């Protein structure tokens, strides 16, 4: 009986170890599930949307693909979620440009139109390159750094890396850390020591002192609302909590969120 039990336990331990190893190997794909869109299709969409295509080169020499709307008014430097791409948030671009903002959105390394492979350090380099491009036309006090989901982690990391102070930081449906989200999803895995892409937004938020807005839905099925609440508290941010909306819904399109965004980011608050 004991030898059989030992064999069963050994098999379970081996199976668990293999699952842990598989998850560790798949981490880049799980954290960065890049959409498959051809550059030609993005160019076609840019023409339809009235966007200017551009290339941003990072400090490590990678060309990144991006879109630009407008040159005047406060500039929204936008960072999207891990499964998104330039062109996907078209209604958001239109809402912002119609309200007098310009928009710069650059795809991360390894994402459609951009070269390289994504990583936490790499995406922070990408964000810094996008900031440098934004600074060609705008002063820091005229740039709003905005990030959604993973993009919130990128936006926070950028703000914490800058010697300059943006006008505001806007986070939508984002996390306190990627590790925390993974641990809440896979409670039976030791993700706290497995993950390389940690995205410690809460730690970085503690270093910042700038106007901020945090948007989150209490019905977010991927990132619990507790993440938004903690980020808002740490940043001492304006906080708008919504309901009835999922993780992939456009929170900024809701009237209360939009009003808070305008109040925080316009040259003369409403």
C-alpha positions in Angstrom: 0.0 0.0 0.0 2.7 2.5 1.0 4.8 2.0 -2.3 1.6 2.6 -4.3 0.8 5.7 -2.4 4.3 6.9 -2.8 4.1 6.4 -6.5 0.8 8.3 -6.7 2.2 11.2 -4.7 5.4 11.2 -6.9 3.2 11.3 -10.0 1.2 14.2 -8.6 4.3 16.1 -7.7 5.8 15.5 -11.1 2.6 16.6 -12.9 2.4 19.8 -10.8 6.0 20.5 -11.6 5.4 20.1 -15.3 2.5 22.5 -15.1 4.6 25.0 -13.3 7.3 24.7 -15.9 4.8 25.0 -18.7 3.3 28.2 -17.3 6.7 29.7 -16.7 7.7 29.0 -20.4 4.3 30.4 -21.6 4.5 33.5 -19.5 5.4 35.9 -22.4 2.4 34.6 -24.4 0.1 34.8 -21.4 1.1 38.4 -20.5 1.5 39.6 -24.1 -1.2 37.9 -26.3 -0.4 39.9 -29.4 -3.2 40.4 -32.0 -2.4 39.3 -35.5 -2.9 42.3 -37.8 -0.9 43.0 -41.0 0.8 46.4 -41.4 -1.0 46.9 -44.7 -4.3 46.5 -42.9 -3.3 49.1 -40.3 -2.3 51.5 -43.0 -5.6 51.0 -44.7 -7.4 51.7 -41.4 -5.3 54.7 -40.7 -6.3 56.2 -44.1 -10.0 55.7 -43.3 -9.6 57.1 -39.8 -7.6 60.1 -40.8 -4.6 59.1 -38.7 -1.0 60.0 -39.5 1.2 56.9 -39.5 4.6 57.3 -37.8 7.7 55.3 -36.7 9.2 55.8 -33.3 12.7 54.4 -32.6 13.5 53.1 -29.1 16.8 53.6 -27.2 17.8 50.0 -28.1 17.2 50.7 -31.8 13.8 49.1 -32.5 11.3 50.8 -34.8 7.8 51.0 -33.4 4.6 51.6 -35.4 2.1 54.3 -34.3 -0.7 56.6 -35.1 -1.1 60.3 -34.5 -4.2 62.4 -34.5 -3.8 66.2 -34.6 -1.1 68.5 -33.4 -3.0 71.1 -31.3 -4.6 70.9 -27.9 -3.4 68.7 -25.0 -1.9 65.5 -26.2 -3.1 62.1 -24.9 -0.2 59.7 -25.0 -2.2 56.4 -25.0 -1.1 52.9 -24.0 -3.4 50.1 -24.8 -4.1 46.7 -23.2 -2.1 43.5 -23.8 -4.4 42.1 -26.5 -5.0 45.4 -28.4 -3.3 47.4 -31.1 -3.2 50.8 -32.7 -6.5 51.3 -34.4 -8.6 49.2 -32.1 -9.9 52.1 -29.9 -11.2 54.2 -32.8 -14.2 55.5 -31.0 -11.9 56.8 -28.2 -9.7 58.6 -30.7 -12.7 60.3 -32.2 -14.1 61.3 -28.8 -10.8 62.8 -27.8 -10.1 64.7 -31.0 -13.6 66.0 -31.2 -13.1 67.4 -27.7 -9.9 69.3 -28.8 -7.2 66.8 -27.8 -4.5 65.3 -30.0 -3.6 61.6 -29.6 -0.4 59.6 -30.0 -0.7 55.8 -29.8 2.4 53.6 -30.4 2.3 49.8 -30.6 4.6 48.0 -28.2 7.6 46.0 -29.5 6.4 42.7 -31.1 2.9 44.1 -31.6 1.5 44.7 -35.1 3.8 46.9 -37.2 6.5 47.0 -34.5 9.7 44.9 -34.3 11.2 43.0 -31.3 9.8 40.9 -28.5 7.7 42.2 -25.6 9.0 42.3 -22.0 8.5 44.6 -19.1 11.8 46.4 -19.5 11.2 46.6 -23.3 7.7 48.1 -23.0 9.1 50.7 -20.6 11.7 51.6 -23.2 8.9 51.8 -25.8 6.9 54.2 -23.5 10.0 56.4 -23.1 10.4 56.6 -26.9 6.8 57.5 -27.3 7.2 60.2 -24.7 10.2 61.6 -26.5 8.1 61.8 -29.7 5.3 63.5 -27.8 7.8 66.1 -26.5 8.6 67.1 -30.1 5.3 69.0 -30.3 4.2 69.3 -26.6 5.5 70.5 -23.3 5.2 68.1 -20.4 2.4 70.1 -18.8 0.4 69.6 -22.0 0.8 65.8 -22.2 -1.8 63.4 -20.5 -0.4 59.9 -20.0 -3.2 57.4 -20.3 -3.2 53.6 -20.0 -5.8 50.9 -20.1 -5.4 47.5 -18.4 -1.7 46.5 -19.1 -1.3 50.0 -20.6 -2.0 51.3 -17.1 1.1 49.5 -15.9 3.1 51.0 -18.8 1.7 54.5 -18.1 2.6 54.3 -14.4 6.1 52.9 -15.2 6.6 55.8 -17.7 5.5 58.4 -15.2 7.8 57.0 -12.5 10.8 57.0 -15.0 10.4 60.6 -16.1 12.3 63.6 -14.8 9.5 65.7 -16.2 5.9 66.0 -14.9 3.0 65.2 -17.2 -0.2 67.2 -16.9 -2.0 64.1 -15.6 -2.0 60.3 -15.4 -5.2 58.4 -16.3 -5.6 54.7 -15.5 -8.5 52.6 -16.8 -9.3 49.0 -15.7 -5.7 48.5 -14.6 -4.0 46.5 -11.9 -1.9 46.9 -8.7 0.5 44.4 -10.2 0.5 41.7 -12.9 1.6 39.2 -10.2 -1.4 40.0 -8.1 -3.8 39.4 -11.0 -2.1 36.1 -11.9 -2.1 35.0 -8.2 -5.9 35.7 -8.0 -6.4 33.8 -11.2 -4.2 30.8 -10.5 -4.2 30.5 -6.7 -2.7 27.0 -6.8 0.5 28.2 -8.7 3.5 29.9 -7.1 3.3 32.8 -9.5 4.8 35.3 -7.0 8.2 33.7 -7.7 7.6 32.4 -11.2 6.8 35.7 -13.0 9.4 37.8 -14.7 7.0 40.4 -15.9 5.8 41.7 -12.6 4.5 45.2 -13.4 4.4 46.5 -9.8 2.1 49.4 -10.4 1.2 49.9 -6.8 4.9 50.3 -5.8 5.5 52.8 -8.6 2.3 54.7 -7.7 3.8 55.4 -4.3 6.7 57.3 -6.0 4.4 59.7 -7.9 3.0 63.1 -7.1 0.9 64.3 -10.0 -2.8 64.8 -10.9 -4.4 61.4 -11.6 -7.7 59.8 -12.5 -8.5 56.1 -11.9 -11.5 54.5 -13.7 -12.6 51.0 -12.8 -15.8 48.9 -12.9 -16.9 46.9 -9.9 -18.1 44.2 -12.5 -14.7 43.9 -14.1 -14.3 40.1 -14.6 -10.6 40.1 -15.2 -9.1 42.7 -12.8 -11.1 43.0 -9.6 -12.3 46.5 -8.5 -10.0 46.3 -5.5 -7.1 47.0 -7.8 -8.6 50.3 -8.9 -9.4 51.3 -5.4 -5.9 50.7 -4.1 -4.3 52.5 -7.0 -6.6 55.5 -6.5 -5.8 55.6 -2.8 -2.1 55.4 -3.3 -2.1 58.0 -6.0 -4.5 60.2 -4.1 -6.4 60.2 -7.4 -9.8 61.2 -8.5 -11.7 57.9 -8.6 -14.7 56.9 -10.7 -16.2 53.5 -10.0 -18.7 52.3 -12.5 -21.0 49.2 -12.6 -22.5 46.9 -15.2 -19.3 47.1 -17.4 -16.8 44.4 -18.1 -13.1 44.6 -18.5 -13.2 45.2 -22.2 -15.9 47.9 -22.1 -15.0 51.5 -22.7 -15.2 53.2 -19.3 -14.1 56.6 -20.6 -17.3 56.7 -22.8 -19.5 56.8 -19.6 -20.7 60.3 -18.7 -19.3 60.4 -15.2 -15.8 59.1 -16.3 -15.7 61.5 -19.2 -16.7 64.5 -17.0 -13.9 63.6 -14.6 -11.4 63.3 -17.4 -12.3 66.7 -18.8 -12.1 68.3 -15.4 -8.7 66.9 -14.7 -7.1 67.4 -18.1 -8.4 70.5 -19.9 -6.3 73.7 -19.7 -9.1 75.4 -17.9 -11.0 72.8 -15.8 -14.8 72.8 -16.3 
